[in-house]
Amino acid sequence: TVRIDNMDWKQTALWKESAYNTMWCLIGCSIGDLGVILGFQLFNPAYAEAHPMNVMALAMTAGICTSIILETIILSRTQPLKTAFRTAVGMSLISMIGMETAMNAMDWALTGGARLTWWVLPPMWLAGFLTPWPYNYWRLAKHGQSCCGCSQSTPS
């Protein structure tokens, strides 16, 4: 069992900051994830229909990669590129895996496969945002680290 001693879950400023950081993670993940699903939907729909789990696995991989790239770019404004890359990978992976899993599970639940339609995007993004947000808050509150390294906060 995970124990978090003396954790204050009522810091409004940290919830706002962790929401902002989670949004950047969501943007990065969405670019790759939705790009792959849309690519298969437009250019190889028969494969997407026959192998939706393969498409989702590729989409999750692409989403994680684009998120790492976006976060590395953001971090490289204040850190050397190599450090920015390591930081993006180290601080974000759990958040991104949770985000990607939630987004693709929502897509599967609503469409029965790897399909994008205009109405599935808002619930996918909501699930992708809400799933890692408490973890991102915890990282920020406990360690002063955000999911994308956008934060300048220190632990309380």
C-alpha positions in Angstrom: 0.0 0.0 0.0 1.3 3.4 -0.9 1.3 5.9 2.0 1.5 9.6 1.5 2.2 11.2 4.9 1.3 14.8 5.5 0.0 15.3 1.9 -2.2 18.3 1.5 -4.6 17.7 -1.4 -6.3 21.1 -1.0 -3.7 23.5 -2.4 -5.7 25.3 -5.1 -2.6 26.9 -6.7 -0.9 23.5 -7.1 -4.1 22.0 -8.6 -4.1 24.8 -11.1 -0.4 24.4 -11.9 -0.7 20.7 -12.2 -3.7 21.1 -14.5 -1.6 23.4 -16.7 1.2 20.9 -16.8 -1.2 18.0 -17.5 -2.7 20.0 -20.4 0.8 20.2 -22.0 1.2 16.4 -21.6 -2.2 15.9 -23.1 -1.4 18.1 -26.1 1.8 16.1 -26.7 0.2 12.7 -26.3 -2.8 13.7 -28.5 -0.7 14.8 -31.5 0.9 11.4 -31.9 -2.0 9.2 -30.7 -4.7 10.9 -32.8 -2.4 11.2 -35.8 -1.8 7.5 -35.9 -5.4 6.6 -35.5 -6.5 9.1 -38.1 -3.8 7.9 -40.5 -5.0 4.3 -40.3 -8.6 5.5 -40.5 -7.9 7.4 -43.7 -5.3 5.4 -45.4 -5.7 1.8 -44.2 -9.2 1.4 -42.7 -9.4 -2.3 -43.3 -6.3 -2.9 -41.2 -7.6 -0.6 -38.4 -10.9 -2.5 -38.4 -9.2 -5.9 -38.4 -6.5 -5.0 -35.9 -7.7 -2.2 -33.6 -5.4 -3.2 -30.7 -2.3 -3.0 -33.0 -3.4 0.5 -34.1 -4.0 1.5 -30.5 -0.6 0.2 -29.4 1.1 2.2 -32.2 -1.0 5.2 -31.3 0.0 5.0 -27.7 3.7 4.7 -28.6 3.4 7.7 -31.0 1.6 9.7 -28.3 4.3 9.0 -25.7 7.0 9.9 -28.2 5.4 13.2 -29.3 4.8 14.1 -25.7 8.4 13.5 -24.9 9.5 15.6 -27.9 7.1 18.5 -26.9 8.2 18.4 -23.3 11.9 18.2 -24.3 11.4 21.3 -26.4 9.7 23.1 -23.5 12.4 22.1 -21.1 15.2 23.0 -23.5 14.4 26.6 -23.0 15.9 26.4 -19.5 18.1 23.3 -19.7 20.7 21.7 -22.0 19.0 19.5 -24.6 20.3 16.2 -23.1 19.2 17.1 -19.6 15.8 18.3 -21.0 15.3 14.9 -22.8 16.2 12.9 -19.7 14.0 15.0 -17.5 11.0 14.7 -19.9 11.4 10.9 -20.0 11.9 10.5 -16.3 9.2 12.8 -15.0 6.5 12.1 -17.6 6.4 8.4 -18.4 3.9 7.3 -15.7 1.7 10.3 -16.5 1.8 9.6 -20.2 1.1 5.9 -20.0 -1.9 6.6 -17.8 -3.1 9.3 -20.1 -2.7 7.2 -23.3 -4.4 4.2 -21.7 -7.4 6.3 -20.6 -7.7 8.0 -24.0 -7.6 4.7 -25.9 -9.9 2.9 -23.5 -12.4 5.7 -23.9 -12.1 5.4 -27.7 -12.6 1.7 -27.5 -15.6 2.0 -25.1 -17.4 4.6 -27.3 -16.6 3.4 -30.8 -15.6 -0.3 -30.4 -12.2 0.2 -31.9 -9.6 2.7 -33.0 -11.9 5.2 -34.6 -12.0 9.0 -34.5 -15.2 11.0 -34.8 -15.8 14.5 -33.7 -18.0 13.4 -30.8 -15.4 11.0 -29.3 -12.7 13.6 -28.9 -14.0 15.5 -25.9 -14.6 12.4 -23.8 -11.2 11.0 -24.9 -9.5 14.2 -23.9 -11.4 14.4 -20.6 -10.4 10.9 -19.7 -6.8 11.5 -20.8 -6.6 14.6 -18.7 -8.4 13.4 -15.5 -6.5 10.1 -15.2 -3.0 11.4 -14.6 -3.9 14.8 -13.0 -3.9 13.6 -9.4 -0.5 11.9 -9.9 0.8 15.1 -11.5 -0.5 17.1 -8.5 1.2 14.7 -6.1 4.5 14.9 -8.0 4.3 18.7 -7.9 3.3 18.9 -4.2 5.6 16.2 -2.9 8.7 16.6 -5.1 8.3 20.0 -6.9 8.3 18.1 -10.2 5.6 18.4 -12.8 4.7 15.9 -15.5 6.3 18.1 -18.2 8.8 20.0 -16.2 6.9 23.2 -16.8 6.7 24.0 -13.1 8.9 26.3 -11.1 7.2 25.3 -7.8 9.0 23.7 -4.9 7.5 21.2 -2.5 5.5 22.4 0.4 
